[in-house]
Amino acid sequence: MFFDRARIWVQGGQGGDGIVAFLRQKHAPRGGPSGGNGGRGGHVVAVADASMNTLHGLRRKVHYRAGKGGRGGNTVKQGAYGADLEVRVPTGTLVRDAEDGNLMADLTDEGQRALLVRGGRGGRGNASFRSARHQAPRLAEKGEPGQERWLDLELKLVAEVGIIGVPNAGKSTLISRISAARPEIADYPFTTLVPNLGVVELAHRQRVFVDIPGLVEGAHQGTGLGIEFLRHVERTRLLVHLLDGSSDDPGGEMAMIESELASYSKELAAKPRVVVLNKRDLPQARAAEAELKPAMETRGLPFWSISAVTGENVQDLLWALDRQLEAIPVVEASTQPDLPEIAVSENDRAFTVMRLGPNHWQVVGAGLERITRMTNWDLPESALRFQNILDTWGISETLRAQGIEEGDTVRIAESELVWGFDNAF
């Protein structure tokens, strides 16, 4: 079964905790604070893998979490970095933020990498808080939680030749003839419900073909899953328009398909194409060939008549397609750079105070929420530092101005704090 879409959840590793420690050695009885910083949490990175051609595995395993950073050590030792996690995806995969639909990465080249979420910053140990005024700090930070988000993955097949046509034109029979692909084949329309990739072995190279399920009138509007199928043709370099030689009106069916392509995308309609009449082993197809061949030559479209069942003219067609591909310029994919290692907010101290109801408040702000999550509430000096930040940033003053009362609850990130005027929290 071929899957071209998947939704996954990714989370960067939590940063390691900083520690409170003091140097106690024979030669340095008053050595001072020596608690080290925690290590950064691991990142989650997508890596394009040309050996994959399906998102099936990503639909079975949905949750991905990178490694946690190591705890800081004594003697100012830095904690170990958390292990990065690689999520391997097929080349041609688009990665979008599931919440807003923004494109995060377009992985078109083998080995191309894109940072999906960052690991959290390691918490600082008490050695980092030592200053001229505070020689023996007893505070440290917890590690910052890693970023997390849901992602939508979409695979646009990276194939050079797309085989299009109406249902039952013989597309699956053709791709099974020219490659090792074994799609379901039967004598009824819509046998193929998912695209089939086939690798064609020629003397000097491989060519990748994709058999697109049959298109019907209204495909560009979604009829018969048409939009789902048309998406797969967008990155092909050459189209093979396969006509059903047993049809009463193969020319009319061709006009319908061309109309659907143009309605879906002007770029798609302008792609180079080769018109191929299938089932020439049938008398009806040979009669249609006499009418279609001069009409296609008048339009400047290459025309072939083949039998996918018997193999007649198929090998000659493949060599002709190979020569035509050689003449079509390859558009180099632009490399998607990794996201920056550290995103700096324009105003890390920005905050908003909201009254949720009687005696309940909430303060939101990226910088404040990060500090709240990293505050070790078990250490009195850490709580005092948090209070000083509220005062310095003007948060305490804003809460007072908006009418907060003693005993009210203030929610910041996941923490709920009780307000008191003598010592705010």
Number of C-alpha atoms within 10 A of each C-alpha: 9 13 16 20 17 20 19 17 15 24 26 30 32 31 32 31 30 34 29 25 24 21 16 14 9 8 7 9 10 11 14 18 25 24 28 28 34 34 29 33 32 27 30 28 20 24 21 23 21 16 10 13 20 20 21 15 13 19 16 10 12 13 13 16 22 24 22 29 28 24 27 28 21 21 17 22 18 22 23 20 23 25 20 19 19 19 17 18 26 26 25 22 27 19 24 20 17 16 10 8 11 12 14 18 23 24 26 23 20 15 15 18 24 22 18 25 23 28 32 27 27 33 31 27 32 25 27 18 16 17 10 6 7 9 12 19 21 21 28 30 26 26 34 26 23 25 18 18 14 16 22 19 24 19 23 21 26 24 22 18 24 26 27 26 26 24 19 22 23 27 30 26 20 21 23 21 19 19 16 13 20 14 21 12 16 13 8 9 14 16 16 20 17 19 24 23 25 22 16 19 14 13 7 5 8 11 17 17 26 27 30 27 28 28 25 19 16 18 23 24 13 14 13 18 18 21 16 18 22 21 17 20 27 19 17 21 21 22 22 22 23 24 27 26 28 21 16 12 12 21 17 11 19 19 11 18 23 17 16 22 21 14 15 19 14 10 10 21 18 11 15 16 20 21 20 23 27 28 25 23 18 12 12 14 23 19 13 21 21 10 11 19 18 13 14 16 11 10 8 10 15 18 20 20 25 24 21 23 16 12 14 16 14 20 14 12 17 16 13 15 20 17 11 16 17 10 9 11 8 10 7 8 10 10 13 15 12 15 15 9 11 8 8 8 10 7 10 12 14 14 17 10 16 15 15 12 8 9 16 17 19 18 17 15 16 15 14 22 17 18 19 20 18 25 22 22 17 10 14 12 16 19 17 15 13 20 16 14 16 17 14 11 14 13 20 19 13 15 20 13 9 11 10 22 15 15 15 15 21 23 17 20 17 9 11 13 16 15 19 14 12 7 8 17 18
